[in-house]
């Protein structure tokens, strides 16, 4: 497995776990239903702010993604991250 893909996904999962949010069952039965394959298929461009442990912003992270549907429930996604140091 390519570590360039694993590290950003792991970092995203860790950062998302710190956010406060309502329980998922609060949205049960709401419409329209979220379809991640449909949502992430095609080109996606986004940005976010990485913060230090105290919540102070450190830098902006830019993502450029391309998702391709694979079968009825699969998704192949290629994501490129750009950091301020050019990596």
PDB file of N, CA, C and O in Angstrom:
ATOM      1  N   UNK A   1       0.839  -1.174   0.000  1.00  0.00           N
ATOM      2  CA  UNK A   1       0.000   0.000   0.000  1.00  0.00           C
ATOM      3  C   UNK A   1       0.890   1.245   0.000  1.00  0.00           C
ATOM      4  O   UNK A   1       1.950   1.258   0.625  1.00  0.00           O
ATOM      5  N   UNK A   2       0.463   2.256  -0.683  1.00  0.00           N
ATOM      6  CA  UNK A   2       1.216   3.492  -0.832  1.00  0.00           C
ATOM      7  C   UNK A   2       1.007   4.381   0.393  1.00  0.00           C
ATOM      8  O   UNK A   2      -0.122   4.776   0.685  1.00  0.00           O
ATOM      9  N   UNK A   3       2.097   4.700   1.117  1.00  0.00           N
ATOM     10  CA  UNK A   3       2.012   5.519   2.332  1.00  0.00           C
ATOM     11  C   UNK A   3       1.556   6.942   2.036  1.00  0.00           C
ATOM     12  O   UNK A   3       1.007   7.610   2.913  1.00  0.00           O
ATOM     13  N   UNK A   4       1.777   7.418   0.801  1.00  0.00           N
ATOM     14  CA  UNK A   4       1.328   8.767   0.461  1.00  0.00           C
ATOM     15  C   UNK A   4      -0.187   8.874   0.501  1.00  0.00           C
ATOM     16  O   UNK A   4      -0.724   9.969   0.668  1.00  0.00           O
ATOM     17  N   UNK A   5      -0.884   7.753   0.350  1.00  0.00           N
ATOM     18  CA  UNK A   5      -2.347   7.740   0.427  1.00  0.00           C
ATOM     19  C   UNK A   5      -2.818   7.493   1.854  1.00  0.00           C
ATOM     20  O   UNK A   5      -3.810   8.079   2.287  1.00  0.00           O
ATOM     21  N   UNK A   6      -2.123   6.640   2.583  1.00  0.00           N
ATOM     22  CA  UNK A   6      -2.565   6.238   3.916  1.00  0.00           C
ATOM     23  C   UNK A   6      -2.427   7.376   4.926  1.00  0.00           C
ATOM     24  O   UNK A   6      -3.336   7.604   5.724  1.00  0.00           O
ATOM     25  N   UNK A   7      -1.317   8.082   4.902  1.00  0.00           N
ATOM     26  CA  UNK A   7      -1.054   9.125   5.897  1.00  0.00           C
ATOM     27  C   UNK A   7      -2.107  10.235   5.852  1.00  0.00           C
ATOM     28  O   UNK A   7      -2.623  10.597   6.909  1.00  0.00           O
ATOM     29  N   UNK A   8      -2.459  10.800   4.676  1.00  0.00           N
ATOM     30  CA  UNK A   8      -3.493  11.849   4.666  1.00  0.00           C
ATOM     31  C   UNK A   8      -4.850  11.332   5.122  1.00  0.00           C
ATOM     32  O   UNK A   8      -5.587  12.048   5.801  1.00  0.00           O
ATOM     33  N   UNK A   9      -5.188  10.105   4.760  1.00  0.00           N
ATOM     34  CA  UNK A   9      -6.478   9.560   5.192  1.00  0.00           C
ATOM     35  C   UNK A   9      -6.505   9.360   6.696  1.00  0.00           C
ATOM     36  O   UNK A   9      -7.514   9.649   7.338  1.00  0.00           O
ATOM     37  N   UNK A  10      -5.427   8.874   7.261  1.00  0.00           N
ATOM     38  CA  UNK A  10      -5.344   8.688   8.704  1.00  0.00           C
ATOM     39  C   UNK A  10      -5.398  10.037   9.420  1.00  0.00           C
ATOM     40  O   UNK A  10      -6.090  10.173  10.428  1.00  0.00           O
ATOM     41  N   UNK A  11      -4.685  11.019   8.917  1.00  0.00           N
ATOM     42  CA  UNK A  11      -4.704  12.353   9.523  1.00  0.00           C
ATOM     43  C   UNK A  11      -6.105  12.949   9.478  1.00  0.00           C
ATOM     44  O   UNK A  11      -6.549  13.567  10.446  1.00  0.00           O
ATOM     45  N   UNK A  12      -6.800  12.767   8.363  1.00  0.00           N
ATOM     46  CA  UNK A  12      -8.172  13.265   8.235  1.00  0.00           C
ATOM     47  C   UNK A  12      -9.086  12.592   9.241  1.00  0.00           C
ATOM     48  O   UNK A  12      -9.896  13.257   9.885  1.00  0.00           O
ATOM     49  N   UNK A  13      -8.964  11.273   9.384  1.00  0.00           N
ATOM     50  CA  UNK A  13      -9.798  10.542  10.331  1.00  0.00           C
ATOM     51  C   UNK A  13      -9.552  11.008  11.758  1.00  0.00           C
ATOM     52  O   UNK A  13     -10.497  11.159  12.532  1.00  0.00           O
ATOM     53  N   UNK A  14      -8.308  11.234  12.109  1.00  0.00           N
ATOM     54  CA  UNK A  14      -7.979  11.704  13.464  1.00  0.00           C
ATOM     55  C   UNK A  14      -8.553  13.096  13.702  1.00  0.00           C
ATOM     56  O   UNK A  14      -9.135  13.353  14.756  1.00  0.00           O
ATOM     57  N   UNK A  15      -8.395  13.994  12.734  1.00  0.00           N
ATOM     58  CA  UNK A  15      -8.918  15.351  12.890  1.00  0.00           C
ATOM     59  C   UNK A  15     -10.440  15.363  12.970  1.00  0.00           C
ATOM     60  O   UNK A  15     -11.013  16.133  13.741  1.00  0.00           O
ATOM     61  N   UNK A  16     -11.094  14.522  12.187  1.00  0.00           N
ATOM     62  CA  UNK A  16     -12.552  14.463  12.207  1.00  0.00           C
ATOM     63  C   UNK A  16     -13.077  13.928  13.537  1.00  0.00           C
ATOM     64  O   UNK A  16     -14.164  14.307  13.973  1.00  0.00           O
ATOM     65  N   UNK A  17     -12.314  13.054  14.180  1.00  0.00           N
ATOM     66  CA  UNK A  17     -12.764  12.501  15.452  1.00  0.00           C
ATOM     67  C   UNK A  17     -12.754  13.554  16.560  1.00  0.00           C
ATOM     68  O   UNK A  17     -13.398  13.360  17.591  1.00  0.00           O
ATOM     69  N   UNK A  18     -12.044  14.653  16.370  1.00  0.00           N
ATOM     70  CA  UNK A  18     -11.983  15.717  17.366  1.00  0.00           C
ATOM     71  C   UNK A  18     -13.181  16.668  17.279  1.00  0.00           C
ATOM     72  O   UNK A  18     -13.454  17.408  18.224  1.00  0.00           O
ATOM     73  N   UNK A  19     -13.877  16.652  16.178  1.00  0.00           N
ATOM     74  CA  UNK A  19     -14.985  17.577  15.976  1.00  0.00           C
ATOM     75  C   UNK A  19     -16.214  17.124  16.755  1.00  0.00           C
ATOM     76  O   UNK A  19     -16.486  15.928  16.863  1.00  0.00           O
ATOM     77  N   UNK A  20     -16.951  18.084  17.293  1.00  0.00           N
ATOM     78  CA  UNK A  20     -18.201  17.732  17.963  1.00  0.00           C
ATOM     79  C   UNK A  20     -19.317  17.768  16.929  1.00  0.00           C
ATOM     80  O   UNK A  20     -19.354  18.658  16.080  1.00  0.00           O
ATOM     81  N   UNK A  21     -20.218  16.812  16.999  1.00  0.00           N
ATOM     82  CA  UNK A  21     -21.298  16.719  16.034  1.00  0.00           C
ATOM     83  C   UNK A  21     -22.456  15.958  16.669  1.00  0.00           C
ATOM     84  O   UNK A  21     -22.255  15.200  17.618  1.00  0.00           O
ATOM     85  N   UNK A  22     -23.671  16.157  16.150  1.00  0.00           N
ATOM     86  CA  UNK A  22     -24.811  15.420  16.685  1.00  0.00           C
ATOM     87  C   UNK A  22     -24.692  13.939  16.333  1.00  0.00           C
ATOM     88  O   UNK A  22     -23.997  13.590  15.379  1.00  0.00           O
ATOM     89  N   UNK A  23     -25.350  13.073  17.079  1.00  0.00           N
ATOM     90  CA  UNK A  23     -25.296  11.643  16.765  1.00  0.00           C
ATOM     91  C   UNK A  23     -25.898  11.371  15.388  1.00  0.00           C
ATOM     92  O   UNK A  23     -26.822  12.061  14.956  1.00  0.00           O
ATOM     93  N   UNK A  24     -25.369  10.363  14.709  1.00  0.00           N
ATOM     94  CA  UNK A  24     -25.837  10.054  13.355  1.00  0.00           C
ATOM     95  C   UNK A  24     -27.316   9.690  13.314  1.00  0.00           C
ATOM     96  O   UNK A  24     -27.989   9.969  12.322  1.00  0.00           O
ATOM     97  N   UNK A  25     -27.836   9.069  14.381  1.00  0.00           N
ATOM     98  CA  UNK A  25     -29.248   8.684  14.347  1.00  0.00           C
ATOM     99  C   UNK A  25     -30.172   9.900  14.325  1.00  0.00           C
ATOM    100  O   UNK A  25     -31.364   9.753  14.052  1.00  0.00           O
ATOM    101  N   UNK A  26     -29.655  11.096  14.605  1.00  0.00           N
ATOM    102  CA  UNK A  26     -30.461  12.312  14.504  1.00  0.00           C
ATOM    103  C   UNK A  26     -30.853  12.591  13.055  1.00  0.00           C
ATOM    104  O   UNK A  26     -31.814  13.316  12.795  1.00  0.00           O
ATOM    105  N   UNK A  27     -30.109  12.016  12.116  1.00  0.00           N
ATOM    106  CA  UNK A  27     -30.381  12.234  10.696  1.00  0.00           C
ATOM    107  C   UNK A  27     -31.062  11.039  10.033  1.00  0.00           C
ATOM    108  O   UNK A  27     -31.280  11.054   8.821  1.00  0.00           O
ATOM    109  N   UNK A  28     -31.399  10.015  10.796  1.00  0.00           N
ATOM    110  CA  UNK A  28     -32.027   8.816  10.233  1.00  0.00           C
ATOM    111  C   UNK A  28     -33.343   9.189   9.551  1.00  0.00           C
ATOM    112  O   UNK A  28     -34.164   9.915  10.112  1.00  0.00           O
ATOM    113  N   UNK A  29     -33.522   8.689   8.355  1.00  0.00           N
ATOM    114  CA  UNK A  29     -34.747   8.926   7.606  1.00  0.00           C
ATOM    115  C   UNK A  29     -34.809  10.267   6.913  1.00  0.00           C
ATOM    116  O   UNK A  29     -35.807  10.563   6.256  1.00  0.00           O
ATOM    117  N   UNK A  30     -33.780  11.095   7.033  1.00  0.00           N
ATOM    118  CA  UNK A  30     -33.807  12.395   6.365  1.00  0.00           C
ATOM    119  C   UNK A  30     -33.561  12.208   4.871  1.00  0.00           C
ATOM    120  O   UNK A  30     -32.977  11.212   4.444  1.00  0.00           O
ATOM    121  N   UNK A  31     -34.007  13.166   4.097  1.00  0.00           N
ATOM    122  CA  UNK A  31     -33.832  13.097   2.650  1.00  0.00           C
ATOM    123  C   UNK A  31     -33.134  14.366   2.182  1.00  0.00           C
ATOM    124  O   UNK A  31     -33.246  15.384   2.866  1.00  0.00           O
ATOM    125  N   UNK A  32     -32.441  14.369   1.089  1.00  0.00           N
ATOM    126  CA  UNK A  32     -32.125  13.205   0.275  1.00  0.00           C
ATOM    127  C   UNK A  32     -31.050  12.348   0.947  1.00  0.00           C
ATOM    128  O   UNK A  32     -30.247  12.843   1.738  1.00  0.00           O
ATOM    129  N   UNK A  33     -31.052  11.066   0.620  1.00  0.00           N
ATOM    130  CA  UNK A  33     -30.049  10.149   1.176  1.00  0.00           C
ATOM    131  C   UNK A  33     -28.674  10.493   0.589  1.00  0.00           C
ATOM    132  O   UNK A  33     -28.559  10.815  -0.593  1.00  0.00           O
ATOM    133  N   UNK A  34     -27.655  10.424   1.413  1.00  0.00           N
ATOM    134  CA  UNK A  34     -26.299  10.714   0.956  1.00  0.00           C
ATOM    135  C   UNK A  34     -25.739   9.506   0.231  1.00  0.00           C
ATOM    136  O   UNK A  34     -25.718   8.405   0.782  1.00  0.00           O
ATOM    137  N   UNK A  35     -25.286   9.698  -0.993  1.00  0.00           N
ATOM    138  CA  UNK A  35     -24.674   8.648  -1.796  1.00  0.00           C
ATOM    139  C   UNK A  35     -23.217   9.035  -2.021  1.00  0.00           C
ATOM    140  O   UNK A  35     -22.926   9.845  -2.901  1.00  0.00           O
ATOM    141  N   UNK A  36     -22.268   8.453  -1.216  1.00  0.00           N
ATOM    142  CA  UNK A  36     -20.868   8.861  -1.337  1.00  0.00           C
ATOM    143  C   UNK A  36     -20.264   8.591  -2.708  1.00  0.00           C
ATOM    144  O   UNK A  36     -19.428   9.368  -3.171  1.00  0.00           O
ATOM    145  N   UNK A  37     -20.668   7.503  -3.370  1.00  0.00           N
ATOM    146  CA  UNK A  37     -20.124   7.209  -4.701  1.00  0.00           C
ATOM    147  C   UNK A  37     -20.534   8.311  -5.675  1.00  0.00           C
ATOM    148  O   UNK A  37     -19.707   8.812  -6.436  1.00  0.00           O
ATOM    149  N   UNK A  38     -21.792   8.682  -5.649  1.00  0.00           N
ATOM    150  CA  UNK A  38     -22.275   9.743  -6.537  1.00  0.00           C
ATOM    151  C   UNK A  38     -21.629  11.091  -6.184  1.00  0.00           C
ATOM    152  O   UNK A  38     -21.273  11.862  -7.076  1.00  0.00           O
ATOM    153  N   UNK A  39     -21.480  11.371  -4.886  1.00  0.00           N
ATOM    154  CA  UNK A  39     -20.929  12.641  -4.434  1.00  0.00           C
ATOM    155  C   UNK A  39     -19.474  12.807  -4.839  1.00  0.00           C
ATOM    156  O   UNK A  39     -19.080  13.889  -5.275  1.00  0.00           O
ATOM    157  N   UNK A  40     -18.659  11.749  -4.703  1.00  0.00           N
ATOM    158  CA  UNK A  40     -17.223  11.854  -4.946  1.00  0.00           C
ATOM    159  C   UNK A  40     -16.806  11.455  -6.361  1.00  0.00           C
ATOM    160  O   UNK A  40     -15.618  11.528  -6.676  1.00  0.00           O
ATOM    161  N   UNK A  41     -17.731  11.037  -7.226  1.00  0.00           N
ATOM    162  CA  UNK A  41     -17.379  10.715  -8.609  1.00  0.00           C
ATOM    163  C   UNK A  41     -17.145  12.017  -9.370  1.00  0.00           C
ATOM    164  O   UNK A  41     -17.955  12.942  -9.311  1.00  0.00           O
ATOM    165  N   UNK A  42     -16.029  12.069 -10.082  1.00  0.00           N
ATOM    166  CA  UNK A  42     -15.669  13.270 -10.834  1.00  0.00           C
ATOM    167  C   UNK A  42     -14.577  14.051 -10.121  1.00  0.00           C
ATOM    168  O   UNK A  42     -13.908  13.531  -9.228  1.00  0.00           O
ATOM    169  N   UNK A  43     -14.406  15.288 -10.519  1.00  0.00           N
ATOM    170  CA  UNK A  43     -13.341  16.142  -9.981  1.00  0.00           C
ATOM    171  C   UNK A  43     -13.858  16.898  -8.759  1.00  0.00           C
ATOM    172  O   UNK A  43     -14.955  17.457  -8.779  1.00  0.00           O
ATOM    173  N   UNK A  44     -13.063  16.907  -7.707  1.00  0.00           N
ATOM    174  CA  UNK A  44     -13.377  17.640  -6.484  1.00  0.00           C
ATOM    175  C   UNK A  44     -12.157  18.449  -6.078  1.00  0.00           C
ATOM    176  O   UNK A  44     -11.033  17.947  -6.104  1.00  0.00           O
ATOM    177  N   UNK A  45     -12.379  19.678  -5.710  1.00  0.00           N
ATOM    178  CA  UNK A  45     -11.293  20.561  -5.257  1.00  0.00           C
ATOM    179  C   UNK A  45     -11.723  21.116  -3.904  1.00  0.00           C
ATOM    180  O   UNK A  45     -12.848  21.596  -3.763  1.00  0.00           O
ATOM    181  N   UNK A  46     -10.850  21.056  -2.921  1.00  0.00           N
ATOM    182  CA  UNK A  46     -11.208  21.558  -1.603  1.00  0.00           C
ATOM    183  C   UNK A  46      -9.984  22.114  -0.889  1.00  0.00           C
ATOM    184  O   UNK A  46      -8.852  21.961  -1.348  1.00  0.00           O
ATOM    185  N   UNK A  47     -10.231  22.754   0.229  1.00  0.00           N
ATOM    186  CA  UNK A  47      -9.144  23.255   1.052  1.00  0.00           C
ATOM    187  C   UNK A  47      -9.584  23.184   2.505  1.00  0.00           C
ATOM    188  O   UNK A  47     -10.774  23.129   2.817  1.00  0.00           O
ATOM    189  N   UNK A  48      -8.594  23.187   3.378  1.00  0.00           N
ATOM    190  CA  UNK A  48      -8.857  23.170   4.811  1.00  0.00           C
ATOM    191  C   UNK A  48      -7.687  23.790   5.540  1.00  0.00           C
ATOM    192  O   UNK A  48      -6.636  24.043   4.952  1.00  0.00           O
ATOM    193  N   UNK A  49      -7.873  24.029   6.809  1.00  0.00           N
ATOM    194  CA  UNK A  49      -6.846  24.639   7.634  1.00  0.00           C
ATOM    195  C   UNK A  49      -6.375  23.614   8.653  1.00  0.00           C
ATOM    196  O   UNK A  49      -7.181  23.047   9.390  1.00  0.00           O
ATOM    197  N   UNK A  50      -5.077  23.378   8.692  1.00  0.00           N
ATOM    198  CA  UNK A  50      -4.519  22.507   9.711  1.00  0.00           C
ATOM    199  C   UNK A  50      -4.194  23.366  10.923  1.00  0.00           C
ATOM    200  O   UNK A  50      -3.592  24.435  10.816  1.00  0.00           O
ATOM    201  N   UNK A  51      -4.615  22.861  12.084  1.00  0.00           N
ATOM    202  CA  UNK A  51      -4.426  23.604  13.317  1.00  0.00           C
ATOM    203  C   UNK A  51      -3.450  22.875  14.230  1.00  0.00           C
ATOM    204  O   UNK A  51      -3.278  21.661  14.127  1.00  0.00           O
ATOM    205  N   UNK A  52      -2.813  23.627  15.127  1.00  0.00           N
ATOM    206  CA  UNK A  52      -1.970  22.987  16.131  1.00  0.00           C
ATOM    207  C   UNK A  52      -2.862  22.478  17.268  1.00  0.00           C
ATOM    208  O   UNK A  52      -4.084  22.606  17.198  1.00  0.00           O
ATOM    209  N   UNK A  53      -2.272  21.914  18.291  1.00  0.00           N
ATOM    210  CA  UNK A  53      -3.041  21.309  19.382  1.00  0.00           C
ATOM    211  C   UNK A  53      -3.918  22.307  20.127  1.00  0.00           C
ATOM    212  O   UNK A  53      -4.925  21.919  20.718  1.00  0.00           O
ATOM    213  N   UNK A  54      -3.556  23.565  20.108  1.00  0.00           N
ATOM    214  CA  UNK A  54      -4.348  24.571  20.815  1.00  0.00           C
ATOM    215  C   UNK A  54      -5.462  25.146  19.941  1.00  0.00           C
ATOM    216  O   UNK A  54      -6.266  25.949  20.415  1.00  0.00           O
ATOM    217  N   UNK A  55      -5.516  24.744  18.677  1.00  0.00           N
ATOM    218  CA  UNK A  55      -6.546  25.237  17.772  1.00  0.00           C
ATOM    219  C   UNK A  55      -6.129  26.424  16.937  1.00  0.00           C
ATOM    220  O   UNK A  55      -6.935  26.965  16.181  1.00  0.00           O
ATOM    221  N   UNK A  56      -4.885  26.837  17.061  1.00  0.00           N
ATOM    222  CA  UNK A  56      -4.393  27.956  16.259  1.00  0.00           C
ATOM    223  C   UNK A  56      -4.068  27.471  14.845  1.00  0.00           C
ATOM    224  O   UNK A  56      -3.429  26.431  14.688  1.00  0.00           O
ATOM    225  N   UNK A  57      -4.492  28.202  13.819  1.00  0.00           N
ATOM    226  CA  UNK A  57      -4.216  27.774  12.452  1.00  0.00           C
ATOM    227  C   UNK A  57      -2.722  27.784  12.149  1.00  0.00           C
ATOM    228  O   UNK A  57      -1.999  28.705  12.532  1.00  0.00           O
ATOM    229  N   UNK A  58      -2.275  26.735  11.450  1.00  0.00           N
ATOM    230  CA  UNK A  58      -0.866  26.652  11.063  1.00  0.00           C
ATOM    231  C   UNK A  58      -0.682  26.885   9.575  1.00  0.00           C
ATOM    232  O   UNK A  58       0.179  27.670   9.178  1.00  0.00           O
ATOM    233  N   UNK A  59      -1.478  26.216   8.736  1.00  0.00           N
ATOM    234  CA  UNK A  59      -1.364  26.418   7.299  1.00  0.00           C
ATOM    235  C   UNK A  59      -2.604  25.867   6.596  1.00  0.00           C
ATOM    236  O   UNK A  59      -3.408  25.141   7.180  1.00  0.00           O
ATOM    237  N   UNK A  60      -2.727  26.237   5.333  1.00  0.00           N
ATOM    238  CA  UNK A  60      -3.843  25.791   4.503  1.00  0.00           C
ATOM    239  C   UNK A  60      -3.396  24.574   3.702  1.00  0.00           C
ATOM    240  O   UNK A  60      -2.304  24.556   3.134  1.00  0.00           O
ATOM    241  N   UNK A  61      -4.254  23.561   3.667  1.00  0.00           N
ATOM    242  CA  UNK A  61      -4.019  22.354   2.884  1.00  0.00           C
ATOM    243  C   UNK A  61      -5.029  22.359   1.740  1.00  0.00           C
ATOM    244  O   UNK A  61      -6.229  22.509   1.970  1.00  0.00           O
ATOM    245  N   UNK A  62      -4.545  22.196   0.507  1.00  0.00           N
ATOM    246  CA  UNK A  62      -5.408  22.181  -0.674  1.00  0.00           C
ATOM    247  C   UNK A  62      -5.441  20.763  -1.222  1.00  0.00           C
ATOM    248  O   UNK A  62      -4.401  20.112  -1.328  1.00  0.00           O
ATOM    249  N   UNK A  63      -6.638  20.276  -1.575  1.00  0.00           N
ATOM    250  CA  UNK A  63      -6.763  18.945  -2.155  1.00  0.00           C
ATOM    251  C   UNK A  63      -7.344  19.051  -3.564  1.00  0.00           C
ATOM    252  O   UNK A  63      -8.161  19.920  -3.868  1.00  0.00           O
ATOM    253  N   UNK A  64      -6.895  18.147  -4.390  1.00  0.00           N
ATOM    254  CA  UNK A  64      -7.413  18.015  -5.748  1.00  0.00           C
ATOM    255  C   UNK A  64      -7.684  16.528  -5.945  1.00  0.00           C
ATOM    256  O   UNK A  64      -6.753  15.722  -5.923  1.00  0.00           O
ATOM    257  N   UNK A  65      -8.937  16.158  -6.136  1.00  0.00           N
ATOM    258  CA  UNK A  65      -9.322  14.743  -6.162  1.00  0.00           C
ATOM    259  C   UNK A  65     -10.023  14.387  -7.467  1.00  0.00           C
ATOM    260  O   UNK A  65     -10.669  15.221  -8.102  1.00  0.00           O
ATOM    261  N   UNK A  66      -9.874  13.122  -7.844  1.00  0.00           N
ATOM    262  CA  UNK A  66     -10.592  12.582  -8.988  1.00  0.00           C
ATOM    263  C   UNK A  66     -11.141  11.224  -8.587  1.00  0.00           C
ATOM    264  O   UNK A  66     -10.382  10.307  -8.275  1.00  0.00           O
ATOM    265  N   UNK A  67     -12.456  11.100  -8.595  1.00  0.00           N
ATOM    266  CA  UNK A  67     -13.117   9.862  -8.207  1.00  0.00           C
ATOM    267  C   UNK A  67     -13.753   9.180  -9.401  1.00  0.00           C
ATOM    268  O   UNK A  67     -14.375   9.836 -10.236  1.00  0.00           O
ATOM    269  N   UNK A  68     -13.600   7.856  -9.487  1.00  0.00           N
ATOM    270  CA  UNK A  68     -14.209   7.058 -10.541  1.00  0.00           C
ATOM    271  C   UNK A  68     -15.026   5.940  -9.902  1.00  0.00           C
ATOM    272  O   UNK A  68     -14.513   5.184  -9.078  1.00  0.00           O
ATOM    273  N   UNK A  69     -16.303   5.836 -10.286  1.00  0.00           N
ATOM    274  CA  UNK A  69     -17.166   4.776  -9.772  1.00  0.00           C
ATOM    275  C   UNK A  69     -16.683   3.436 -10.315  1.00  0.00           C
ATOM    276  O   UNK A  69     -16.334   3.311 -11.489  1.00  0.00           O
ATOM    277  N   UNK A  70     -16.670   2.432  -9.426  1.00  0.00           N
ATOM    278  CA  UNK A  70     -16.294   1.069  -9.812  1.00  0.00           C
ATOM    279  C   UNK A  70     -17.408   0.135  -9.361  1.00  0.00           C
ATOM    280  O   UNK A  70     -17.499  -0.216  -8.185  1.00  0.00           O
ATOM    281  N   UNK A  71     -18.248  -0.262 -10.300  1.00  0.00           N
ATOM    282  CA  UNK A  71     -19.379  -1.104  -9.946  1.00  0.00           C
ATOM    283  C   UNK A  71     -20.447  -0.275  -9.250  1.00  0.00           C
ATOM    284  O   UNK A  71     -20.353   0.951  -9.208  1.00  0.00           O
ATOM    285  N   UNK A  72     -21.469  -0.942  -8.702  1.00  0.00           N
ATOM    286  CA  UNK A  72     -22.580  -0.202  -8.098  1.00  0.00           C
ATOM    287  C   UNK A  72     -22.222   0.478  -6.768  1.00  0.00           C
ATOM    288  O   UNK A  72     -22.816   1.500  -6.423  1.00  0.00           O
ATOM    289  N   UNK A  73     -21.262  -0.074  -6.024  1.00  0.00           N
ATOM    290  CA  UNK A  73     -20.966   0.474  -4.705  1.00  0.00           C
ATOM    291  C   UNK A  73     -19.499   0.823  -4.495  1.00  0.00           C
ATOM    292  O   UNK A  73     -19.104   1.142  -3.373  1.00  0.00           O
ATOM    293  N   UNK A  74     -18.688   0.771  -5.538  1.00  0.00           N
ATOM    294  CA  UNK A  74     -17.255   1.010  -5.373  1.00  0.00           C
ATOM    295  C   UNK A  74     -16.843   2.380  -5.859  1.00  0.00           C
ATOM    296  O   UNK A  74     -17.521   3.004  -6.675  1.00  0.00           O
ATOM    297  N   UNK A  75     -15.725   2.831  -5.345  1.00  0.00           N
ATOM    298  CA  UNK A  75     -15.196   4.129  -5.736  1.00  0.00           C
ATOM    299  C   UNK A  75     -13.679   4.070  -5.674  1.00  0.00           C
ATOM    300  O   UNK A  75     -13.111   3.639  -4.671  1.00  0.00           O
ATOM    301  N   UNK A  76     -13.026   4.498  -6.738  1.00  0.00           N
ATOM    302  CA  UNK A  76     -11.566   4.632  -6.756  1.00  0.00           C
ATOM    303  C   UNK A  76     -11.292   6.121  -6.761  1.00  0.00           C
ATOM    304  O   UNK A  76     -11.728   6.839  -7.661  1.00  0.00           O
ATOM    305  N   UNK A  77     -10.565   6.585  -5.750  1.00  0.00           N
ATOM    306  CA  UNK A  77     -10.339   8.014  -5.616  1.00  0.00           C
ATOM    307  C   UNK A  77      -8.844   8.297  -5.523  1.00  0.00           C
ATOM    308  O   UNK A  77      -8.133   7.681  -4.729  1.00  0.00           O
ATOM    309  N   UNK A  78      -8.376   9.230  -6.340  1.00  0.00           N
ATOM    310  CA  UNK A  78      -6.993   9.684  -6.306  1.00  0.00           C
ATOM    311  C   UNK A  78      -7.007  11.089  -5.771  1.00  0.00           C
ATOM    312  O   UNK A  78      -7.696  11.961  -6.300  1.00  0.00           O
ATOM    313  N   UNK A  79      -6.231  11.314  -4.702  1.00  0.00           N
ATOM    314  CA  UNK A  79      -6.238  12.619  -4.051  1.00  0.00           C
ATOM    315  C   UNK A  79      -4.817  13.157  -3.978  1.00  0.00           C
ATOM    316  O   UNK A  79      -3.897  12.452  -3.565  1.00  0.00           O
ATOM    317  N   UNK A  80      -4.645  14.409  -4.380  1.00  0.00           N
ATOM    318  CA  UNK A  80      -3.365  15.103  -4.303  1.00  0.00           C
ATOM    319  C   UNK A  80      -3.500  16.229  -3.285  1.00  0.00           C
ATOM    320  O   UNK A  80      -4.392  17.071  -3.392  1.00  0.00           O
ATOM    321  N   UNK A  81      -2.608  16.235  -2.297  1.00  0.00           N
ATOM    322  CA  UNK A  81      -2.603  17.284  -1.291  1.00  0.00           C
ATOM    323  C   UNK A  81      -1.447  18.240  -1.557  1.00  0.00           C
ATOM    324  O   UNK A  81      -0.350  17.817  -1.922  1.00  0.00           O
ATOM    325  N   UNK A  82      -1.701  19.522  -1.375  1.00  0.00           N
ATOM    326  CA  UNK A  82      -0.649  20.521  -1.506  1.00  0.00           C
ATOM    327  C   UNK A  82      -0.519  21.247  -0.178  1.00  0.00           C
ATOM    328  O   UNK A  82      -1.486  21.789   0.356  1.00  0.00           O
ATOM    329  N   UNK A  83       0.701  21.241   0.337  1.00  0.00           N
ATOM    330  CA  UNK A  83       0.996  21.906   1.595  1.00  0.00           C
ATOM    331  C   UNK A  83       1.793  23.179   1.295  1.00  0.00           C
ATOM    332  O   UNK A  83       2.310  23.327   0.188  1.00  0.00           O
ATOM    333  N   UNK A  84       1.902  24.091   2.251  1.00  0.00           N
ATOM    334  CA  UNK A  84       2.620  25.349   1.994  1.00  0.00           C
ATOM    335  C   UNK A  84       4.085  25.164   1.603  1.00  0.00           C
ATOM    336  O   UNK A  84       4.660  26.012   0.922  1.00  0.00           O
ATOM    337  N   UNK A  85       4.682  24.065   2.030  1.00  0.00           N
ATOM    338  CA  UNK A  85       6.089  23.841   1.679  1.00  0.00           C
ATOM    339  C   UNK A  85       6.242  23.222   0.290  1.00  0.00           C
ATOM    340  O   UNK A  85       7.352  22.900  -0.134  1.00  0.00           O
ATOM    341  N   UNK A  86       5.118  23.058  -0.416  1.00  0.00           N
ATOM    342  CA  UNK A  86       5.153  22.550  -1.784  1.00  0.00           C
ATOM    343  C   UNK A  86       5.093  21.043  -1.898  1.00  0.00           C
ATOM    344  O   UNK A  86       5.157  20.518  -3.010  1.00  0.00           O
ATOM    345  N   UNK A  87       4.972  20.324  -0.791  1.00  0.00           N
ATOM    346  CA  UNK A  87       4.916  18.851  -0.848  1.00  0.00           C
ATOM    347  C   UNK A  87       3.531  18.376  -1.215  1.00  0.00           C
ATOM    348  O   UNK A  87       3.296  17.171  -1.310  1.00  0.00           O
TER     349      UNK A  87
END
